[in-house]
Amino acid sequence: MAAKELKKLSFEEVAKHNKPDDLWIVVDAKVYDVTRFKGLHPGGASVFLDEDIAGQDATDAFYGLHRHEVILRPQYARLQIGVIDGQKSVITSRVAGGLSKVPYAEPTWLVDGYYSPYFKESHRTLQKAMRRIADEIITPDALAREEDGKMPSKSVFLAMAEQNIHAMRQGPGKHLKGLSLFGGIVKPEEFDYFHEMIVTQELSRSGARGYGDGLMSGSVIGLPPVLNFGSQKLKDKVVPEVFAGRKFICLAISEAFAGSDVAGLKTKAVKTEDGKHWIINGTKKWITNGTFADYFTVGCKTADGFTVILVERGEGVETKPIKTSYSSAAGTAFISFEDVKVPVENTLGPEGGGIFVILSNFNHERWVMCCASARSQRTIVEECLKWTAQRKAFGKPLNSQAVIRSKMAEMIQRIESVQSWLENITHQMNHMSYKQQASKLAGPIGLLKMYCTKSAQQTATDAVQIFGGRGITRTGMGHFIEHYHRTVPFDAVLGGAEDVLGDLGVRQAMRQMPKNVKL
């Protein structure tokens, strides 16, 4: 079908069409006939009949009420009948995979004219590839699944698997050997924690918190114990299935009675008389990806203390969804184990050595959460900068008010300091062994996560104030703000509560205090 021919019109001609039965408006140099549409408008027909709208340039009014993507929808694009002669549209959509031009919307290493000692060409190439797949494949699915609560689409898991993104989310290591990472953009032996940071941060840009956790975040925390402590036979079975996006795994540690107290867990594993199997009984709660997981990395009390065991979904394993303040796309679950029989070969690490298995996993988990938090906060800063520039109040843009600029200044300070601290710790991780990271970085990562989540919650609160009523409305201009404000507490709880992690950081510092230092 041939595209319809658009008329070249003057503002004088448009101004003549300002009555209910003959109604035109201009938005960004494009002329729309809204005569028939006005009665279908969700905000009512009266909006179009305002003397500043009917037959006028309604660009400011439109962008004071709507996001740019609204006017791109086919049902609205069809209303366009012409363009203003001699003028060009100046408002454009961001190209899929492209960078934002809004100040502070991107970390400085991605901004022209700025420099970084940490990032190489392979990091920049990976970022472009990750952003394109995030924009074109992940974000559309995220917005749909966040609303209907279903798990992320199979096609997304497979698209990510094709580029070996699931494998890259486990960080640098032997598990990458022989894999093609994004068609060879990064060699497995060159892949470092900055590459992983990029993968994590680009995935978090969709702004769909529940969906983000549903996007196999369970494997980020549930698979490392298998990779690092599982037998070769177990790894050969489980790892390829998870990397291919065909099977799902979760970490099942938390319990209703114990919370963060790992030593207080009640789930028990007892060996059979022949010593060949574990019999597991107990419950787990708030387990991310649990509703659709095929494998469960389970913390159990055993005769020797605390042991971690890999359990495959089967007889005696039951999962029930838990309703939380974010989408059920995350698969948050209550899990019960009733006389579940598991081969002893599924033990991860030494019997009674489960504390070390779990603790060795915490640093990476918390660091990943810091990566995602930093990117999410930056997205909120971008939303607020856009909104305060286009929203008019008392006849002037919102950003003309000193109180608004003050809030924005503090938001920017927080995100830039979070990103800088994160990059420093990531650099240390690149130059430390896993054992060194555990001894030197547990405290700093705990403090960083505490700072990230406190900063995020303050930014969320400020953003709601800037957006006003739109900041508490689940659709429209402020839907990213509303969603962020509603779901930001998750990061402050998952992976360790803020106060617990802050105390961890100080206690580690106290242990390192020289004995001979006095004021």
N, C-alpha and C positions, 0 to 999 in steps of 0.2 A: 504494500500500500504506500503510495507516494505521500511524503510529508506535506501537511497543508501549508499553503503560502501565507506568510505573515505580512500584514500591512505595515507600512511605515506611516506613523501618525504623529501629530503634534500634540503638545499639552493642551492647546486651545481646542482641538477636536475632541480630545478625551473629556474635557470639562463640560461639553455639551451633554454627555451621557451620565446624568447625575440624579435620575429619577427611579423610583421603584420598578417601573416596567422597562427601564432602559438604563442599565447601571454598569459602568466600567470603572476600573481602578488601575493604577500603575504601581508595580513593585519592581524595583531594580531595573528600570527602563523597559520593562515588559508590560504590555497592556493585556488586561484580563477582562473578559465579559462575565460578570457574576450575576447577571439578571436572574437566571434560573437557579443558580446555585445558592443565592442568599437564604432561601428558605431551608436549605439543607445544612447550612453552616452550623457547626456544633455550638458556637457562641451566640447564635441567634441572628436574625436578619437585621436587627437595628444597628449592629456594628457598622454595616456597609452604608447606612443612611446618614451617618454622621456627616456634617458639612465639611469636615476635614478629610473625609475618606471618599465619599461619592464623587466620582469624576476627578479625583485628585491623585497626587503622588502619595501613596500610602506605605512607602517603604519603611519609614521609621515606625509607623504604627504596627505594621506586620511583624517586624523583627522585635518589637516590644512585647509581642504575644506568642510568637511561634519560632521554633528552631528552623534552620535553613532546609533541613531534609523534608519538611512538610511540603514546601512548594515544589519539590522535585517528584512528589508522588504522581503517578500517571493520571489519576482522577482530577488532580488540580492542574497539571501541565496541559491537559486538554482544553482548559478554559482560556488559554492564551490565544489572542486573535491578532496581536501585532507587537511592534516595538516602537519606541520613541525615536523619531528620525533624528540622526546626528548624535545619539547617545549610545553608550555601550553598557552592558551589564558588568558590574564590577565585583559582585559577590559570587564566589565560586566554592565548590565543594573541595575538600582535600582529596587529592588523588590517592587511590588505594596504594599503600606502601610508602606514601610521601611523608615528609616531616612538616610539623606545624610551624608557622611563622610567628605565632604568638610568643612574646617574650616569656621565658621561664617555662614554656610548655614542653621543652626538651632539655635533657641534661646538657651541660655545656660541651661535653665531648662530641655532641652531634650538631652543634651550632657553628656555622661558618664564622671564621675569624677567631675561634677559641681553640685552645690546645689542651692536651691531656697526656701525661706520661704513661698511662695505663693501657690505652686502646690502640690496636694495630689495624691494618687494613682488613684482616680477616674478621675482626669484630664489626667493622662498619658494613662489610658485605653480608655478614650473618644478620645484622640488624635490619637491613633492607629486605632480606628474604623473609625474616620472621614477621616483619610488619605487614608485608603483603599477604601472607597466609592468615595472619590475625585479622586483617581488615576484610579480606574477601571470603574467607571460609569460617573462621571462628566467631567473629562478632555477630554476623546475622543469626547464626544458630544460638548464640548466647542470649540475644534479646528475646528470641522465641521461647527457648527452654526456661529462661528465668521466669517467664510468665506462666507457662503451663506446668512447670515443676517436674517435667520429665528429664531423665538423664540425658547428657549430651548425645547428639546423634552419632550413630555408628560411623557414618561417612566422615565425620570430623576426626574421630579416633584413627581411622584408617589413613586419612590424609596426613595426619601428624606422624603416623608410623612410617609412611612412605619416605619421609624425610629424616626418620630416626630421631624425632623430637622427644619421644618418650625416653629413649636412651640418654639423650643429652641432659634431660632433667635430673639424672642421677649424678651429674657432675663429672669431672675428669676421672679417668680410671681405666683399668684393663677391660671393663665391659664394653668399651667403645672400639676395641681392636677389631679390625676387619670390616667395620661398618662404614657406609658412605653417608656422611653428614651433609644433608642438603645438597646432594649431588656432588660433593667434593669441595664445597665452600671452605670447610675447615677440615684439616687432617686430624684423625683421632688423637695422634700423639701431640698435636698442638692445642687441642681443646683445653681451655682453662676455666677458672671460676668466673672470669669476666664474660666469657662466652655463655656460660650458664646463666649469669645475671641477665644478659640480654634476652635469652629465651624466656625467663620468668617474667621480666618486666613487660615484654611485648604481649605475652599471654594475658596479663592483668589489665591491659588497656580497654578491654571490652566494658569494664565498669559493672559487670554482673558477678557479684561476689559469690553467690551460691553456686552458680554455674562454674565459676572458676575453680572452686573446690571439687566440683563434680568432674572436672576435666582431668581425672586421674591423679589428683593430688594425693590420694591414698597411696599410690605407688611411690611418690616422692618420699614418704615416711615409712611405708610398709615394706618396700623392696630392699632398701639398703641392708637390713639385717640378713636377708637371704644372700645378697651379693657378697657381704663381708664375712658371714659366719655359717652359711649353709654348705652342705656337702656338694661336691661337683655334680653328683647325680641329681640332686635337688635343683641346683642352678640350671643344669641343662634342660630340665623340664619346665621350670617356672619362668625363667627370665625371657626366653624367646617369645613365649606367649604374651607376656605383659608388654614387651617392647613392640610387638606387632599389633597391639591394641585389641587383641582377641579375648584376653582374660584380664581380670581386675583384681587388685590386691589392696588390703587396707591394714592399718596398724590398730590393733585392738588391745589397748592398755587400760584406759580410763574406766572406772567403775562408779556406780552411784554412791557407794559407801566410802570409797577411797579418794576420789578426785585426783589431785596432783600427788597424793601420797602413794608412791609406787610400792613402798614397803608394806602398806596396809591393804594390798589387793587380796581378795577372797577367792578368786577363781583358782581351783585346785587341779593339779594333774598328778595322778597316781599311776605307777607302773603296774602292768599285769604281772602275774606270778612268773611267767616265762621271761619277763624283762624286755619283751619285743615291742610293746605298745604302751602309749600313754592313754589313760582314761581321763577325760577333761570334763569338769562340771563347774558351772558358774555363769556369770553375766558380765557384759560390758555395755557401756553407755556413751553416747555422743561420738560414735565412731564414724568418721567421714568416709564416704563411699561404701559403707557397710551394707546398705540395702541391695547393692548390685555386685558386691565383691565375690570372686570365686575362691580367693585365698585370704586367710586371716593370720597376721603375725601377732600371736597372742602371748601376753605376759601371764604366767601362772606361778602359784605357790607350789613348791615341790618339797620333797623330803630334805633336799640339800639347800633349800632357800628359795630363790627366785629364778625361774627358767623361762626362756622364750621358745615357743614352739610354733611351727607353721602348720595351720589347720586348713584343709581343703573343704569347701562347702560340701555337705553330704548329710547323712543320717545323724540326727541329734543337733544339727546346727539350725537355728531359726533366727531370722532378722526381721525387725519391725521398724518402720520409719518413725523418726522423732520430729515433731513439728517445732521449728525454730523461727527466729525472726528473719531468716533469709530463705531462699528458695530450696525446695526439696530436691532440686536438681543436684544438690551436693550429696544426696544419698545418706544423710545422717541417720544412724541406726542404733537401736537397742538390740543387743545380740545375746542369745542364750545358748549355752552348751550343755547338753544333757547326755551324759555317758558317751561322749564323742571319742571314738577309738582312732588314735593317730600313731603311725609307725614311729619308733624311737629315732629313726634316721631323720625325722623332720625337726629334731632339736637344733636350734640355732645357737651356736656357741656351746660352751661347756655347761653341763647340768649345775645349777646353782650359780652360774655366772651371768644371769640375765640382766643384772643391774648394769654391768659394763656394756653389754650389747645395746641396751636402750640408751644409756648415757652417751655412748659414742655416736648415736644418731641425732641427739638433740641439737648439737651445734649447727649441723647442716640444715635441719628443719627450721630452726629459728632464723638462720641467715637467709634462707629462701623467703620466709615471711617478711623479713626486712626489705628484701629486693622488691617484692610485690607491693608492700606498703609505700615505699618511696615512689614507685611509679603511679600508684593510685592517688597519692596526695598531689602529685604534679598534674594529674588530669583535673582534679578539683580546682587547682590554681588556674589552669587554662579556662575552665568553665566560668570562673568568677571574673577573670580579666575580660573575657568576651562579653559577659552579661553587663558588667559595670560600664563598658564602653558604649553599648547599644541601648541600654535602658535609660529612658528619660524620666527625671523626677524634678518637679519645680522648674520645668523648662530647660533643664540642663542634664547632661549625662550623669549617671550615678557616680562615676569616678571623679566628678568635680567636687564631691564632698570630702572634706579632710578625714572624717571618721571612717569612711569607706577605704580611703587610701591607707589609713593606719592599719586596718585589718588586713589589707592585701600585703602590706609591707611585712607583717608578722608571718603571714602564710608563706611568703617567698623565703624569708629567713629560715623558717623551719625546714622547708623542703630542700633548700640548698645545703643546709648543714647536715641533714639526714643523708643525702646522696654523697656528700664528701666523706663523711665518717664511714659510710658503707663501702665506698671505693677503697679507702685506706685498709679496712679490715679484709676486703677481698684480696687486695695485694698481699697482705700477710698470709692469707690462706694459700695463695699460689706458691709461696716460698717456704711453706711448712709441711711436714709430714702430718698424717692423720693424728698420730700420737702427740706431736707438738701442738697441733691445733687444740686438742682436748685439754692440754695442760696450760696453754697460754691464752687461748681465745674464748674459753667458755664464759669467763666473766665479762670481757668486753662485748661479746655478742649478746649476752644477757642484758647488759646496760644499753646497747644499741637498740635492741628490740623494745625495751621499756621506753626509750626516748622516741622511737618510731611511733609506737602506739599512742603515747601521750600526745605527741605532736599531731597525729592523725585525728584524734578525737577533738582537739582544739580547733583544727582546721575545719572539721565537719561542722562544729557548732558555729564558727564564724561564717561559713558558707551559707548556712540556713538563714542567718541574720541578713546577709547580703541579698539573698534571693527572696526573702520574706515568705509570703504564703506559697509561692511556687516551690520553695525549698522543702515544704512538707506535703507536696502533691505528687502522687506516684506517676503522673503522666505530664507531658508538656515540657516547658522550658527547663524546669528544675528537676526532672526525673532522675538525673545522675546524682544530684545533690541529695535528694530525698533518700535514694537507695543507699548512698554512701553513709549518710548520717544514721540510717537504720541498721546497717550491717557492720559499721566500723568497730563496734565492741568485740567482734569475733577475734580480731587479731590480738586484742589485749588479753584474751583468755586462752586461745589455742596456743599450744607450744609452751605454755607456762604463763601464769598470771604476772602482771606487771610488777607487783610488789615482790613476788618470789624471785623474779629475775634480777630486780634491782639489788635485792639482798645477796643473791648469788655473786653478783659482780663485786660488791663491797667485801664480802667474806673472802673471795679470792685475793683481793688486794691486801686484806689484812694478813693473810697467810704469807704474803710476799714482802711484808714490811721488814726492813732490816732491824735487828735487835738493838743495834747501837745508836739508833737515830733518836734524838731528843730535841725539843724546842730550845 
